[in-house]
Amino acid sequence: MRNPTRPPEGTKCTYCSEPAVCHDHYIPRCLGGGDGENLVPSCDRCNWSKGRQEPWYWAGAALTSGLLG
């Protein structure tokens, strides 16, 4: 059985297109997001920096700080 927390080899991060090594809850579970279709491939850097933030709020801050783009 494959590890459900690791995306298939060659998958890119949803947020920055670097190689994905884990899955992120697009809508954090603490904000009502579930599993299944709410899980997106992510790199460690984006997953850890996004944390419990809503993706649209985090992406704006990440673009401003130079994390993305």
Secondary structure, DSSP 8 states (H G I E B T S, - for coil): ---TTS--TT-B-TTT-SB--EEEESS-GGGT--SGGGEEEE-HHHHHHHTTS-HHHHHHHHHHHTS--
